[in-house]
């Protein structure tokens, strides 16, 4: 785990989408060992906020900082320390679950297949490791994507609806993974519709239309 | 342990090739297209052998350009659709490097394959075998340049639905110099005149595109990701 001095800061971020003012001066601080739950009705810019934090989307106003430095100044270095799970599980249907993970995680760090199988085991899809991702169910794909999040060993987790498509057991599993990540000093920003029941330092950020 | 640029390049390349070979039909389509289009010309025009020989470099090159275009549309599209492109951009590795590896892999399965089947087509078009070497070298440089030009177009149009026609409209005008010098090189080789001048021009275009296009593609993709 990378050591983090001050964590993540989002300061008065404004984003327009065409004429639509999506984010109106959102500010947020996340310190190591803390989870922030971004909540709010549809269309209030929760996913947009997450994309701003990843550095994929440049806000029209405001800054995102990591360890008190603006991320624009060291984007690649910053992005190497985060892992992002979007609506799409970002798996190639023609590759097996394991091949998908090997590629995605392999870009971040050297990784052995055994370790990836272990990560798949943690999320309960070890038996899917050698199946092409296209034959997996939506829930299984989500679990494979979660295994990728886990195997990245990033200090900052940015998860967009990590509970989507998951059964009760799967949701519990993700909660548990989040809890242990945060308790080990990691940071997490989660977009989720329902209430989180995770026993760790948790803060809620409500976005309004 | 961090991952070096060479490893990243190979990793992306291996993945792209693996993906291509899992879909052999997509791999074969441009090649079959190339073969069929070049076969249509002699059939449709009912030419005399000498006329065919005069026209063949142009026919060969136009067919090669069009068949290379066929697969360019998909270069970034599937990655953009399934969210992989975001993951690539967030990998902490330079997107330029990843884009370069992707385009090189794309050229290997389309352009290089086309170069290999070109002698077959050349025989059908009555191109003498003395010109084969020049034809293959010029096609190799031409298709590589086209892959890069196409990658710029694919990067720009990746966010659009039905981008295929727009992509052709962007890329084909840029590909005109390739057609002119490529066909000229082949033509000269057929007439047994030194094709060096045209080949040098092609090589210059190739180097120019290969060095600058990766940055243009990356910039185009970054705009798309916003």
Contacts between the chains, C-beta under 8 A, distances in Angstrom:
chain1	res1	chain2	res2	distance
A	54	B	86	7.8
A	54	B	90	5.9
A	55	B	90	7.6
A	56	B	86	6.3
A	56	B	89	6.3
A	56	B	90	7.0
A	56	B	225	5.1
A	56	B	226	7.0
A	57	B	225	7.8
A	57	B	226	5.4
A	58	B	226	6.8
A	76	B	92	5.2
A	76	B	93	7.2
A	76	B	94	6.7
A	77	B	92	7.0
A	79	B	89	7.8
A	79	B	90	4.9
A	79	B	91	7.2
A	79	B	92	4.6
A	80	B	2	8.0
A	80	B	91	7.6
A	80	B	92	2.8
A	81	B	92	7.6
A	82	B	90	7.0
A	83	B	90	7.9
A	84	B	86	6.9
A	84	B	87	7.4
A	84	B	90	5.5
A	86	B	83	5.1
A	86	B	86	6.0
A	87	B	83	7.3
A	88	B	81	8.0
A	88	B	82	5.5
A	88	B	83	3.1
A	89	B	82	7.8
A	89	B	83	7.0
A	90	B	82	6.0
A	90	B	83	3.7
A	90	B	84	4.9
A	90	B	86	6.9
A	90	B	87	4.8
A	91	B	82	7.0
A	91	B	84	7.9
A	92	B	15	8.0
A	92	B	19	6.3
A	92	B	78	7.9
A	92	B	82	7.0
A	92	B	84	6.6
A	93	B	82	7.8
A	94	B	19	5.6
A	94	B	22	4.2
A	94	B	23	6.5
A	95	B	15	7.4
A	95	B	18	6.9
A	95	B	19	6.8
A	95	B	22	7.6
A	99	B	15	7.7
A	99	B	18	7.3
A	103	B	11	6.4
A	103	B	12	7.9
A	103	B	15	4.9
A	104	B	87	5.8
A	104	B	91	7.7
A	106	B	3	6.8
A	106	B	7	7.9
A	106	B	11	5.3
A	107	B	3	6.4
A	107	B	8	6.2
A	107	B	11	6.5
A	107	B	12	8.0
A	107	B	88	7.5
A	107	B	91	3.9
A	107	B	92	7.4
A	107	B	93	5.4
A	107	B	98	8.0
A	108	B	3	7.0
A	108	B	91	6.1
A	108	B	92	6.2
A	109	B	1	6.2
A	109	B	2	6.6
A	109	B	3	6.3
A	110	B	1	4.4
A	110	B	2	7.9
A	110	B	3	6.4
